[in-house]
Amino acid sequence: MFGINFRIPGCEEEQTTDPIAGTWAVSAGQGNSTVDISIIIVEGCKVGHVCGTINLPSVPCQASLKIRKIEDARYDYDAVDHVGACGPVGVEYLELKNDGSLIYSYNGLQRTLRRK
């Protein structure tokens, strides 16, 4: 009526994986020590749900990504349902950068992925 928008605490629209949805990949390393990383994220997924997969075929390791927290452009997740020689669970997140790339971080090790 007066053009004022009120926000009721706790009723904010829930964030989803839409900004990072798609297929992302990178080949990291040199020579025989190259590691390929492929991540697939589905659209419309919310905190508490499995929203994609990560695949490291050269390890080999595959896991599902369960989103733990979304804050701005950072998506904290837990790798679950491991298949293969996956490492121990650590501090894991994805972060969308202004240049359109996606940072994959695992226990402090970061790789920059590009959308396929």
C-alpha positions in Angstrom: 0.0 0.0 0.0 2.9 2.4 0.8 5.6 0.6 -1.2 7.4 -0.6 2.0 8.8 -4.1 2.0 8.9 -5.8 5.4 11.1 -8.8 6.1 10.0 -11.1 8.8 13.0 -12.8 10.5 13.2 -16.5 9.7 11.1 -16.1 6.5 13.9 -15.3 4.1 13.9 -17.2 0.9 16.1 -20.3 1.3 19.2 -20.3 -0.9 19.7 -23.1 -3.5 22.5 -24.5 -5.6 21.2 -22.7 -8.7 24.2 -20.4 -9.1 26.6 -23.3 -9.2 24.4 -25.9 -11.0 26.0 -27.7 -13.9 29.2 -29.7 -14.6 32.6 -28.3 -13.5 36.0 -29.8 -14.2 39.8 -29.3 -14.0 43.0 -31.2 -14.6 45.4 -30.4 -11.9 49.1 -31.2 -11.7 51.8 -32.1 -14.2 53.0 -35.2 -16.1 52.1 -38.4 -14.4 50.8 -36.7 -11.3 47.7 -35.2 -13.0 44.5 -35.4 -11.1 41.2 -34.8 -12.9 38.3 -33.5 -10.9 34.8 -33.4 -12.1 31.8 -32.1 -10.1 28.2 -32.2 -11.1 25.7 -30.0 -9.1 21.9 -30.2 -9.6 19.6 -27.1 -9.7 17.2 -26.2 -6.9 18.9 -28.2 -4.2 18.9 -26.9 -0.6 20.8 -27.3 2.6 20.6 -30.8 4.1 20.2 -32.6 0.7 22.6 -34.5 -1.6 23.0 -32.0 -4.5 25.6 -33.6 -6.7 28.7 -35.7 -7.1 32.4 -35.4 -7.2 34.6 -37.7 -9.3 38.3 -38.1 -9.3 38.8 -41.0 -11.8 42.6 -41.1 -11.5 42.4 -41.8 -7.7 39.8 -43.5 -8.2 37.2 -41.9 -6.0 33.6 -40.8 -6.3 31.3 -39.3 -3.6 28.0 -37.6 -3.3 27.9 -34.0 -2.1 25.5 -33.2 0.8 25.2 -29.4 1.3 25.7 -28.5 4.9 25.6 -24.7 4.6 25.1 -22.0 2.0 26.5 -18.5 2.8 26.7 -16.0 0.0 28.8 -17.7 -2.8 30.2 -20.4 -0.5 28.7 -23.9 -0.3 30.0 -26.0 2.5 29.4 -29.7 2.0 30.1 -33.2 3.3 31.3 -35.9 0.9 29.1 -38.9 1.6 28.6 -42.4 0.0 32.2 -42.7 -1.0 33.2 -45.3 -3.6 36.8 -46.1 -4.2 40.0 -44.9 -2.6 38.7 -41.6 -1.2 40.7 -39.8 1.4 39.4 -38.9 4.9 36.6 -36.4 5.3 37.8 -32.9 5.9 36.8 -29.3 5.6 35.2 -29.1 2.1 33.5 -26.3 0.3 32.8 -24.9 -3.1 32.9 -21.1 -3.8 31.7 -19.3 -6.9 34.0 -16.5 -7.9 33.2 -13.3 -9.7 35.0 -14.5 -12.9 32.5 -17.4 -13.1 35.0 -20.0 -11.9 34.3 -22.4 -9.0 36.9 -23.0 -6.2 37.0 -26.5 -4.9 38.6 -26.6 -1.5 39.5 -29.8 0.4 41.5 -29.5 3.7 43.1 -26.2 2.5 44.0 -27.5 -1.0 42.2 -25.5 -3.6 41.6 -26.0 -7.3 39.9 -23.7 -9.7 37.2 -25.5 -11.8 35.6 -24.2 -15.0 32.1 -24.9 -16.2 31.9 -27.4 -19.0 
